[in-house]
């Protein structure tokens, strides 16, 4: 009976320590994602390809009313000569083990450079843990505004 009780206690301690580790990893990931999100629009506005530093080599954008846009060359074309905007992302939830992949669920608000609201919507990003840190692997976004008729 003592062996069973000891084994049960060791299992509980193991689960608690793993949960704390995952929680700590998710908190570190949140800070990294928030920092990346804070400079995202600034990088896109540069129109020099620096936005690509946020994405994995085999990343895909999944924009509304369009097929997937995959690979850095195609993602660069998507952002080339785009409108100059500010975007504020607000993370709602992070899911995952923080060791391989993390899913970000966020809201966004987009304004022009004078602060006039242009759009708001939602974002799902799958972040991949790479040799150089977290990178966006899949990036899906859509407006909350109804489609113009």
C-alpha positions, 0 to 999 in steps of 0.5 A: 500500500505504501508503494502505491501511495508513494507512486501516486504522490510522485505522479502528482508531483511530476504533473504539477511540475510539468504544468508549471513548466508549460505555464512558464513557457507560455508566459515567455511565449506571450511576451515574445508574441506581444513584442512581435505583434507590436512591430508587425505593422511597422515592418510591413510599412517599411516595404523592404521585406523585413516583415518576412523576419516574422515568418517561417520559411514555409509559412502561409498567409490565409487571408479572407476571400483568397486562397492560401499564400505560401512561401516567403516570395509570395508573402512578400508580394502580398505585402508589397506596396500595401497601405501604410497602417498601424495595427494593434493586436490584443491576445485573447488566448494562447494554446499549445505546449510552447515547445513546438507550436503555439496557437494565438487567438487575437483581435486586431484594430487597424488605423491609418497613420493619422489614427482613423479606424479602418478595420477591426477583426480577428486573427489566428496564428500558429507560431512555430518554435524554430532554431531562431525562436518563435516564427509565424507559420500560419497566419489567418485573419478576417475583418469583423465588417460585413462584406460590401454588397 
